[in-house]
Amino acid sequence: MLDGLNGLSDTTLLAWIESSLSSGRHQLAAGYQGQTLLYQDDQLKLVIKVPHGRGLARYFHIRMLKHEYHIYQKLKHFMPAPTCYGFVAEQYLVLAYIDAPSLRQSPPEDEAYFYAQLFQHIKSLHKLGIAHMDLKKKDNLLVLDGREPILIDFGAAVENKNSWHLINHYWYRLAQRFDFNAWIKLKYKRQLDNISPADKPYYRKTWAERIAKKLKPFVHRQS
């Protein structure tokens, strides 16, 4: 159901999505989990996240989009993320389109400002009980107006549940470390010997990163 969009109904948008999928038009990007469509009219510009696959694979991808929708509901007042307008037909995630290149496409004009802001955004995100978990991907960070960081793609985000979920609490703390580690690697362009004394407390390898580093040479030999 759409929320906060005047003049655009669920029925109209759903018909547009189905027409776009059948014709192969309006595709913005595609990945292994799904694709994104770009909707625009005289007043609106939206990103529609669409699940891929059939059967169990499609069910899993829809569950991931539903999880992301739940996360966005927690981020209604978190300005450095796109506005979420709803989850149409229980399978299509509707987000505001942000006209900005990704960090992969365009480095910020003022890197010191950008990474200082990103650090503050990560801390604010964690105060809300959400860890992004996938900030290492430069495509998940947009550079608005050449300097402002915008966080997108919360499909892998971890929520800190206020209950006696010990596994969840452990996973959330791990996800927080992933966020800060990603910030350090991006800021220092993986030149970890250059980390300043002030930033060193925010970088600590996780067990997953240690294992990945050991497996990396083997994977490269197989490729």
C-alpha positions as CSV (number, residue, x, y, z in Angstrom):
1,M,0.0,0.0,0.0
2,L,1.3,3.4,-1.0
3,D,1.8,6.1,1.7
4,G,2.4,9.8,1.2
5,L,1.9,9.8,-2.6
6,N,-0.9,12.0,-3.7
7,G,-2.4,11.3,-7.1
8,L,-0.9,7.8,-7.6
9,S,-2.9,4.8,-6.5
10,D,-1.7,1.2,-5.9
11,T,-3.8,0.0,-8.8
12,T,-2.2,2.5,-11.3
13,L,1.3,1.8,-10.1
14,L,0.8,-2.0,-10.1
15,A,-0.5,-1.8,-13.7
16,W,2.5,0.3,-14.7
17,I,4.9,-2.3,-13.1
18,E,3.3,-5.2,-14.8
19,S,3.4,-3.4,-18.1
20,S,7.0,-2.5,-17.7
21,L,8.0,-6.0,-16.8
22,S,6.2,-7.6,-19.7
23,S,7.7,-5.1,-22.2
24,G,11.2,-4.9,-20.6
25,R,11.0,-1.2,-20.4
26,H,12.0,1.3,-17.6
27,Q,14.7,-0.9,-16.1
28,L,17.2,1.0,-14.0
29,A,19.4,-1.8,-12.8
30,A,19.4,-5.6,-12.3
31,G,21.0,-8.0,-9.9
32,Y,20.8,-11.6,-8.8
33,Q,18.0,-10.8,-6.3
34,G,15.9,-8.7,-8.6
35,Q,15.7,-5.5,-10.7
36,T,14.8,-1.9,-10.2
37,L,12.4,0.1,-12.4
38,L,12.3,3.9,-12.8
39,Y,8.9,5.4,-12.7
40,Q,8.4,9.0,-13.5
41,D,5.6,11.4,-14.3
42,D,5.2,15.2,-14.2
43,Q,5.5,15.2,-10.4
44,L,7.1,12.0,-9.3
45,K,10.2,10.0,-9.8
46,L,10.3,6.6,-8.1
47,V,12.5,3.5,-7.8
48,I,10.6,0.2,-7.8
49,K,12.4,-2.8,-6.5
50,V,11.2,-6.0,-8.1
51,P,12.0,-9.6,-7.0
52,H,13.4,-12.2,-9.4
53,G,12.9,-15.9,-9.8
54,R,10.1,-18.4,-9.4
55,G,8.9,-20.7,-6.7
56,L,11.2,-20.9,-3.6
57,A,13.7,-18.4,-5.1
58,R,11.0,-15.8,-5.6
59,Y,9.6,-16.4,-2.2
60,F,13.1,-15.8,-0.7
61,H,13.6,-12.6,-2.6
62,I,10.2,-11.3,-1.7
63,R,11.0,-12.0,2.0
64,M,14.2,-9.9,1.6
65,L,12.2,-7.0,0.1
66,K,9.7,-7.3,2.9
67,H,12.6,-7.1,5.4
68,E,13.9,-4.1,3.7
69,Y,10.5,-2.4,3.8
70,H,10.4,-3.1,7.6
71,I,13.8,-1.5,8.0
72,Y,12.7,1.6,6.0
73,Q,9.7,1.9,8.3
74,K,12.2,2.3,11.2
75,L,14.1,5.0,9.2
76,K,11.2,7.4,8.5
77,H,13.1,10.2,10.2
78,F,16.6,9.2,9.0
79,M,17.2,11.8,6.4
80,P,20.3,10.3,4.7
81,A,18.2,7.4,3.3
82,P,15.5,7.4,0.5
83,T,11.9,7.9,1.5
84,C,9.9,4.7,1.3
85,Y,6.4,5.0,0.0
86,G,5.2,1.4,0.5
87,F,5.2,-2.3,-0.4
88,V,2.8,-2.7,-3.3
89,A,1.0,-6.1,-3.7
90,E,3.2,-7.5,-1.0
91,Q,6.1,-7.8,-3.5
92,Y,7.2,-4.4,-4.9
93,L,9.2,-1.9,-2.8
94,V,8.6,1.7,-3.7
95,L,11.2,4.3,-2.9
96,A,12.0,7.9,-3.8
97,Y,14.5,8.3,-6.6
98,I,17.6,10.3,-5.6
99,D,19.3,12.0,-8.5
100,A,22.9,11.4,-7.4
101,P,25.8,9.2,-8.6
102,S,27.1,6.4,-6.5
103,L,30.5,6.6,-4.8
104,R,31.8,4.1,-7.3
105,Q,30.8,6.5,-10.2
106,S,31.9,9.8,-8.7
107,P,34.2,10.5,-5.7
108,P,33.1,13.4,-3.4
109,E,34.6,16.8,-4.1
110,D,35.4,17.2,-0.4
111,E,36.4,13.7,0.9
112,A,37.2,14.9,4.5
113,Y,33.6,16.3,4.8
114,F,32.0,13.3,3.1
115,Y,33.6,10.7,5.3
116,A,33.0,12.8,8.5
117,Q,29.3,13.0,7.6
118,L,29.2,9.3,6.7
119,F,30.7,8.5,10.2
120,Q,27.9,10.6,11.9
121,H,25.2,9.0,9.7
122,I,26.5,5.5,10.7
123,K,26.4,6.5,14.4
124,S,22.9,7.9,14.0
125,L,21.8,4.7,12.2
126,H,23.1,2.6,15.1
127,K,21.2,4.8,17.6
128,L,18.1,3.8,15.8
129,G,19.0,0.2,16.3
130,I,19.8,-0.5,12.7
131,A,23.2,-1.6,11.1
132,H,23.5,-1.4,7.4
133,M,25.9,-4.3,7.0
134,D,26.8,-3.7,3.4
135,L,28.5,-0.3,3.2
136,K,31.6,-1.8,1.7
137,K,29.8,-1.7,-1.7
138,K,30.4,1.7,-3.2
139,D,27.1,1.4,-5.1
140,N,25.3,1.5,-1.8
141,L,26.5,5.1,-1.1
142,L,25.3,8.0,-3.2
143,V,27.2,11.3,-3.4
144,L,24.5,14.0,-3.4
145,D,25.5,17.5,-4.6
146,G,29.1,16.3,-4.8
147,R,29.5,16.0,-1.0
148,E,26.6,14.6,0.9
149,P,26.5,10.8,1.6
150,I,23.2,9.0,1.1
151,L,22.8,5.4,2.2
152,I,20.7,3.1,0.1
153,D,19.9,-0.7,-0.2
154,F,19.0,-1.8,3.3
155,G,18.3,-5.4,2.2
156,A,21.1,-6.8,4.4
157,A,20.5,-4.5,7.3
158,V,20.3,-5.9,10.8
159,E,17.8,-4.7,13.4
160,N,18.6,-4.7,17.1
161,K,15.6,-6.3,18.7
162,N,14.7,-5.1,22.2
163,S,14.3,-8.5,23.7
164,W,16.3,-11.5,25.0
165,H,17.5,-12.6,21.5
166,L,21.1,-13.4,22.2
167,I,21.8,-14.5,18.7
168,N,20.3,-11.3,17.3
169,H,22.3,-9.1,19.7
170,Y,25.5,-10.8,18.7
171,W,24.6,-10.5,15.0
172,Y,23.8,-6.8,15.5
173,R,27.1,-6.0,17.2
174,L,28.9,-7.8,14.4
175,A,26.9,-5.8,11.8
176,Q,27.9,-2.6,13.6
177,R,31.6,-3.6,13.3
178,F,31.0,-4.3,9.6
179,D,29.7,-0.7,9.2
180,F,32.6,1.0,10.9
181,N,35.2,-1.3,9.2
182,A,33.6,-0.4,5.8
183,W,33.8,3.3,6.7
184,I,37.5,2.9,7.5
185,K,38.3,1.0,4.3
186,L,36.5,3.5,2.1
187,K,38.0,6.6,3.8
188,Y,41.5,5.2,3.7
189,K,41.1,3.5,0.3
190,R,42.1,0.2,2.0
191,Q,45.5,1.7,2.9
192,L,45.1,0.5,6.5
193,D,48.5,1.5,7.6
194,N,47.4,5.1,7.2
195,I,44.6,4.9,9.8
196,S,44.9,7.9,12.2
197,P,45.1,7.3,15.9
198,A,41.6,8.8,16.3
199,D,40.1,6.4,13.8
200,K,41.9,3.2,14.9
201,P,39.3,2.3,17.6
202,Y,36.7,2.0,14.8
203,Y,38.5,-0.6,12.9
204,R,38.6,-4.2,14.1
205,K,38.5,-7.2,11.8
206,T,35.6,-9.5,12.2
207,W,36.0,-13.3,12.1
208,A,34.1,-13.3,8.7
209,E,36.6,-10.8,7.3
210,R,39.6,-12.8,8.5
211,I,38.2,-16.0,6.9
212,A,37.4,-14.1,3.7
213,K,41.0,-12.8,3.5
214,K,42.4,-16.3,3.9
215,L,40.2,-17.7,1.2
216,K,40.7,-14.8,-1.3
217,P,44.0,-16.2,-2.8
218,F,42.4,-19.6,-3.2
219,V,39.4,-18.1,-5.0
220,H,41.6,-16.1,-7.3
221,R,43.5,-19.2,-8.3
222,Q,40.3,-21.0,-9.2
223,S,39.0,-18.1,-11.3
